Amino acid sequence: MLPWFGMESSPLLAFFLVVGVWIVSDWSIALRHQGSDEETQDRGSKYAIGAAVVGGILAAVLSSQLVPALQVPAPSVAFWLGLGTILLGVLVRQSAVRTLGDGFALEVTVEADDKVVEAGPYRWVRHPSYTGALLSLVGVGISLGNWLSIAVTVLAGLAGYGYRIRVEERALRKTLDEDYLEYAERTPYRLVPGLW
């Protein structure tokens, strides 16, 4: 069930504060890493991510209202767990962006003199920034306390970020060649350790 229907003001305030932290965090990333003069290999993946996030959230909210029979057994627990998941995602994403420093870009841009980064969260997965973003998106679905909302955010996130990862991997393999191929062998997981 949507948190603001029939919910006390404290959880509602908590929801908007946490989502606000997520939005401000992503805006700060966008402001620090605005476009450059480098040639992009993005293939529209930036827009695919935007559509997946906005569409996923809207579909999750609608799902929670249109299919209340799929409410999770403990919605208040799911609500707080969802908020924690959003914040965990923010921390993971900020850590990944900080680790890349000036190498982070909002669009896929890979130059021949770029170096493969294996420090920080890049030890465990090749795209931890997207792991964090996906965690935050799925956290919204969890906080809505509806199985369909959770599934919708997972699927929307995997569609948007999955496309971005394919585009980025292609550019990294083409441009960084052996360095990236060796890193991919040492770090086999793209998004979730042990899964994918």
C-alpha positions as CSV (number, residue, x, y, z in Angstrom):
1,M,0.0,0.0,0.0
2,L,1.2,3.5,-0.8
3,P,2.8,5.0,2.3
4,W,0.9,8.3,2.2
5,F,-2.6,6.7,2.2
6,G,-3.7,6.1,5.8
7,M,-0.2,6.5,7.2
8,E,1.0,8.6,10.1
9,S,3.0,11.7,9.4
10,S,6.3,10.4,10.8
11,P,6.7,7.5,8.3
12,L,5.5,9.8,5.5
13,L,8.1,12.3,6.5
14,A,10.8,9.6,6.7
15,F,9.8,8.4,3.2
16,F,10.1,11.9,1.7
17,L,13.4,12.6,3.5
18,V,15.0,9.3,2.3
19,V,13.8,9.8,-1.3
20,G,15.0,13.4,-1.0
21,V,18.5,12.2,0.1
22,W,18.5,9.9,-2.9
23,I,17.5,12.7,-5.3
24,V,20.0,15.2,-3.9
25,S,22.7,12.5,-4.0
26,D,22.1,11.8,-7.7
27,W,21.9,15.5,-8.5
28,S,25.2,16.1,-6.8
29,I,26.7,13.4,-9.0
30,A,25.2,14.9,-12.1
31,L,26.5,18.4,-11.2
32,R,30.0,17.2,-10.4
33,H,30.2,15.1,-13.6
34,Q,28.5,17.1,-16.2
35,G,29.2,16.3,-19.9
36,S,32.6,16.8,-21.4
37,D,34.0,17.3,-24.8
38,E,34.8,13.6,-25.1
39,E,33.0,11.6,-27.8
40,T,30.2,9.6,-26.4
41,Q,29.5,5.9,-27.0
42,D,26.3,6.1,-24.9
43,R,23.8,4.8,-27.6
44,G,20.9,6.4,-25.6
45,S,21.6,4.4,-22.5
46,K,21.4,7.5,-20.3
47,Y,17.8,8.0,-21.4
48,A,17.0,4.3,-21.0
49,I,18.1,4.5,-17.4
50,G,15.9,7.7,-16.8
51,A,12.9,6.0,-18.4
52,A,13.5,2.8,-16.3
53,V,13.8,4.7,-13.0
54,V,10.8,7.1,-13.6
55,G,8.7,4.4,-15.3
56,G,9.6,1.8,-12.7
57,I,8.6,4.1,-9.8
58,L,5.3,5.1,-11.4
59,A,4.4,1.5,-12.3
60,A,5.4,0.4,-8.7
61,V,3.1,3.0,-7.1
62,L,0.3,2.1,-9.5
63,S,0.8,-1.6,-8.8
64,S,0.6,-1.1,-5.1
65,Q,-2.7,0.6,-5.4
66,L,-4.3,-1.5,-8.2
67,V,-3.3,-4.9,-6.8
68,P,-3.6,-4.6,-3.0
69,A,-4.0,-8.4,-2.8
70,L,-0.3,-8.7,-3.3
71,Q,0.6,-6.8,-0.2
72,V,3.5,-8.3,1.7
73,P,2.7,-10.0,5.1
74,A,4.5,-7.3,7.2
75,P,4.1,-3.9,5.3
76,S,5.5,-1.8,8.1
77,V,8.7,-3.9,8.2
78,A,8.9,-3.7,4.4
79,F,8.4,0.0,4.5
80,W,11.4,0.6,6.8
81,L,13.5,-2.1,5.1
82,G,12.8,-0.3,1.8
83,L,14.0,3.0,3.2
84,G,17.1,1.3,4.5
85,T,17.7,-0.2,1.0
86,I,17.3,3.2,-0.7
87,L,20.0,4.6,1.7
88,L,22.3,1.6,1.2
89,G,22.0,2.2,-2.6
90,V,23.0,5.8,-2.1
91,L,26.1,4.8,-0.1
92,V,27.1,2.2,-2.6
93,R,26.7,4.6,-5.6
94,Q,28.5,7.5,-3.9
95,S,31.4,5.1,-3.0
96,A,31.7,3.9,-6.6
97,V,31.5,7.4,-8.0
98,R,34.1,8.7,-5.5
99,T,36.4,5.7,-6.3
100,L,36.3,6.6,-10.1
101,G,36.8,10.3,-9.4
102,D,37.2,12.2,-12.7
103,G,36.8,8.9,-14.6
104,F,33.1,8.8,-13.8
105,A,30.7,10.2,-16.5
106,L,26.9,10.3,-16.9
107,E,27.3,9.1,-20.5
108,V,29.4,6.2,-21.7
109,T,32.7,7.8,-22.7
110,V,35.8,5.6,-22.9
111,E,39.1,7.0,-24.1
112,A,42.2,5.0,-25.0
113,D,44.2,6.5,-22.1
114,D,41.6,5.6,-19.5
115,K,42.7,3.1,-16.8
116,V,40.8,0.1,-15.4
117,V,39.9,0.8,-11.8
118,E,39.9,-2.2,-9.4
119,A,39.8,-0.4,-6.1
120,G,36.9,0.1,-3.7
121,P,33.7,-1.5,-4.7
122,Y,35.2,-2.3,-8.2
123,R,36.9,-5.3,-6.5
124,W,33.6,-7.1,-6.3
125,V,31.6,-6.0,-9.3
126,R,32.4,-4.1,-12.5
127,H,29.5,-1.6,-12.3
128,P,29.0,-0.8,-8.6
129,S,27.5,2.6,-9.3
130,Y,24.6,0.8,-11.1
131,T,24.4,-1.6,-8.2
132,G,23.8,1.3,-5.9
133,A,21.3,2.9,-8.2
134,L,19.4,-0.3,-8.6
135,L,19.3,-0.9,-4.8
136,S,17.7,2.6,-4.4
137,L,15.1,1.9,-7.0
138,V,14.2,-1.5,-5.6
139,G,14.1,0.1,-2.2
140,V,11.2,2.2,-3.4
141,G,9.4,-1.0,-4.5
142,I,10.1,-2.7,-1.1
143,S,8.9,0.4,0.8
144,L,5.5,0.2,-1.0
145,G,5.0,-3.2,0.6
146,N,3.6,-4.9,-2.4
147,W,5.1,-8.0,-4.2
148,L,4.2,-6.6,-7.7
149,S,5.8,-3.2,-6.8
150,I,9.0,-5.0,-5.9
151,A,9.0,-7.1,-9.1
152,V,8.2,-4.0,-11.2
153,T,11.2,-2.0,-9.8
154,V,13.5,-5.0,-10.2
155,L,12.5,-5.6,-13.8
156,A,12.5,-1.9,-14.7
157,G,16.0,-1.4,-13.1
158,L,17.4,-4.5,-14.8
159,A,16.1,-3.4,-18.2
160,G,17.5,0.1,-17.9
161,Y,20.8,-0.7,-16.2
162,G,21.2,-4.0,-18.1
163,Y,21.1,-2.1,-21.4
164,R,23.6,0.5,-20.1
165,I,25.9,-2.2,-18.9
166,R,25.9,-3.9,-22.3
167,V,26.7,-0.6,-24.0
168,E,29.4,0.3,-21.5
169,E,31.0,-3.2,-21.6
170,R,31.1,-3.1,-25.4
171,A,32.9,0.3,-25.3
172,L,35.3,-0.8,-22.5
173,R,36.2,-4.0,-24.3
174,K,36.7,-2.2,-27.6
175,T,38.8,0.7,-26.3
176,L,40.7,-0.8,-23.3
177,D,41.0,-4.2,-24.9
178,E,43.2,-6.7,-22.9
179,D,43.3,-4.6,-19.7
180,Y,39.5,-4.7,-19.5
181,L,39.3,-8.3,-20.6
182,E,41.7,-9.3,-17.8
183,Y,39.8,-7.3,-15.2
184,A,36.5,-8.9,-16.4
185,E,38.1,-12.3,-15.8
186,R,39.3,-11.3,-12.3
187,T,35.9,-9.7,-11.5
188,P,33.3,-11.8,-13.2
189,Y,30.2,-10.1,-11.8
190,R,28.8,-7.0,-13.5
191,L,26.1,-5.9,-10.9
192,V,25.5,-8.4,-8.1
193,P,28.3,-10.5,-6.5
194,G,27.7,-14.2,-7.0
195,L,24.7,-13.6,-9.4
196,W,25.5,-11.4,-12.4
